[in-house]
Amino acid sequence: GHNGKEQEVTEGIYGEVFNEERRVQMALSCRSVTVIHLLAECRSRLPLCATSSLLRTHDVPQLLTSLLHLTPWKTTHEGQEYYFQEGRWIAKNDMTHDMGPVSRFECQIWVSLYSLLMDRESLSMYEITSSRRSSLLKLQGLLNETLLSQLPILEPFARWLASLSLYVPQQERPPPLVMTVRQLGDDNVAGTWQGKWEELSNLLAPASLTPSAESLRTLASNLSSAWNLDALETLLPEDPICALCGILAGRRCSRCKNQWYCRRYKT
């Protein structure tokens, strides 16, 4: 009997720790969605690479769409429906009127989707492929009257989803190259030329604005040398092999510039 009580106490402690761990994980997930919501709202103040990362690298719209279908903020236990509100699970019957029929977590997801997909600039960077279109169209069943009455801002989004059913999916294209230029600091150009910008502009003006014929010839020579096949041969990892007999070759095909031969062949 004594061992049975100890086992019950141990199981109770493990159960409390497990429930607390799940609560903390859910609270952190809610904060992550809050961060995404703030990033989506403040994209105009962020570098272009931030928008590219949200839409292309991580595909945040599809992530948010999956969350809306999974509804992790809602669960059922012993026939009672619970919602995750204010950092804890609250029974539906115990929810106050100020909480509203739609949880704050769900509202942030919908508003984040609206901010990302209803902006013309960001939508131009987000290709609506067939798989993305199919996933987004499933959201139409979730846009009920209760949600629209609490978030009337979603009405244009609902109309956009309706028009999306007539949209022809785009073919996937390679993403654009977006790079973040390093900010000029005191340890580089900004520090060296601080207070001497006019001198720097006068130094660069002849080559950039009014280049001479000699500088243009030098530039053209440098560009042409970059495509010199003889110079690029030195970068080959292995010696060229004859395409016919397999021994070391010393002659390149004058037509395709790709095949090598050990001696001259007539075709």
SULGI-V754802 format. One record per backbone hydrogen bond with DSSP energy under -1.0 kcal/mol. CO is the residue of the C=O (numbers start at 1). NH is the residue of the N-H. If there is no record, write none. Layout:
co	nh
CO	NH
CO	NH
This chain:
co	nh
1	5
2	6
3	7
4	8
5	9
6	10
7	11
8	12
9	13
10	14
11	15
12	16
13	17
14	18
15	19
16	20
17	21
18	22
19	23
20	24
21	25
22	26
23	27
24	28
25	29
26	30
27	31
28	32
29	33
30	34
31	35
32	36
33	37
34	38
35	39
36	40
37	41
38	42
42	45
43	46
47	50
48	52
49	53
50	54
51	55
52	56
52	57
53	58
54	60
59	63
60	64
61	65
62	66
63	67
64	68
65	69
66	70
67	71
71	74
73	84
75	82
77	80
80	77
81	92
82	75
83	90
85	88
88	85
90	83
91	94
96	99
103	107
104	108
105	109
106	110
107	111
108	112
109	113
110	114
111	115
112	116
113	117
114	118
119	123
120	124
127	129
128	170
129	133
130	134
131	135
132	136
133	137
136	139
137	140
139	142
142	144
144	148
145	149
146	150
147	151
151	154
152	155
154	158
155	159
156	160
157	161
158	162
159	163
160	164
163	166
164	167
185	188
185	191
188	192
189	193
193	196
196	200
197	201
198	202
199	203
200	204
201	205
204	208
205	209
205	210
212	216
213	217
214	218
215	219
216	220
217	221
218	222
219	223
220	224
221	225
224	227
225	228
228	232
229	233
232	235
233	236
240	249
247	242
251	261
253	257
259	253
260	243
261	250
261	251
